[in-house]
Amino acid sequence: MSDPIVLIPARLASTRLPNKPLADIHGKPMIVHVLDRAREAAVGPVVVAAAEAEVVEAVEAAGGRAVLTDPDLPSGSDRIHQALQRIDPQARHDLIVNLQGDLPTLDPELIRAVLSPLADPAVDIGSLAVEIEDAQERDNPNVVKPVCAFAEKTSIARALYFTRCSAPWDGGDPRKPLYHHIGIYAYRRAALDRFVALPPSPLELREKLEQLRALEAGMRVDVARVDTLPLGVDTPADLERARSLLAPR
């Protein structure tokens, strides 16, 4: 793990919460709060991969670094990949964290944790999961579940699949754990290059889960189990909750 970098994709075109990266949270745009959390993790430089000049301006006004990317790119993965080519053409950074730009209350420890699966050289991509505690999440299709088996006293497991269904089958026993996937990723640079060059895969299109493209291509994705589920801000109600959590004490 010689030289990680954290890249945060951000775009204004959110249907449920327009201009989401610039939403004010106690005098700072949301994207700046995410930038601050990433800096606190202290794993490497942090750069925002922005789709619009307004986001670049907001980040730079807060003393951060941002790079403008093509607004028509289809995904956050494509956005961070393009940003990486522009800011690091010499390929100095060999590990890339893809951090969502809508996690203003994120525990910085999660950024460190997502790199831990890459300690195994056989792993292409690292991600995170937390055990489901709310019974309603077990059958909620908006909660993505990684299908993986954590051995006793281990916190990293290989992901065999990701699904919106309740999986693996629990036989009606709610004591058997299911896991809530957290959409933060750490890529080896070669894995990110390969991933964005692949076309969308059949299971990816069926489940609407981008990470299935990697699994269908034979790439290895390992998941680190953590104890904290970050708040993703997707709606006005989420934004109000984030403001409450980040209110000055």
Secondary structure, DSSP 8 states (H G I E B T S, - for coil): ---EEEEEEE-S--SSSTTGGG-EETTEEHHHHHHHHHHHH-SS-EEEEESSHHHHHHHHHTT--EEE--TT-SSHHHHHHHHHHHH-TT----EEEE--TT-TT--THHHHHHHGGGGSTT-SEEEEEEE--SGGGGG-TTS-EEE----TT--EEE--EEESS--S--TT-TTS--EEEEEEEEEEHHHHHHHHHS---HHHHHHT-THHHHHHTT--EEEEEES-------SHHHHHHHHHHTS--
